[in-house]
Amino acid sequence: MNDRQLNVWVVDDDQSVRWVLEKALRQADMQTRSFERAEHLLDAITEEQPDVLITDVRMPGMSGIHLLDRLQGTCPELPIIVITAHSDLENAVAAYKGGAFEYLPKP
């Protein structure tokens, strides 16, 4: 049996969303690491890779969709869950085409 905690990274420009996700993931016995911007995650992922990534779509700087495109080249096996408060068909299609594991609207 593997007792290793799942390592989940969160990228969202909204501090309250990061806080809620971190709290929920830790209560589920997962390790978390959060980033305010996609660019910060790209810097960190050169040193370490999470088991799962959760990313927002709309953020200052690089969008979550662009982040998906970048990660497909460097981490094609990384499961990525895309979350957004602005759910629309265009972003959903772009997320899945970009390799998203799941696309979820924020409540």
Number of C-alpha atoms within 10 A of each C-alpha: 3 4 5 9 13 16 16 21 24 27 27 25 19 13 13 10 15 22 14 11 18 20 14 13 17 15 10 11 13 15 17 21 14 21 19 17 21 23 15 12 19 15 10 12 14 9 7 7 15 17 14 17 22 23 28 28 26 17 16 13 10 13 17 26 22 15 19 26 17 14 17 14 9 12 12 14 12 18 16 25 20 26 23 19 12 11 14 10 8 8 18 21 12 15 24 17 12 20 19 23 15 14 21 13 13 12 6
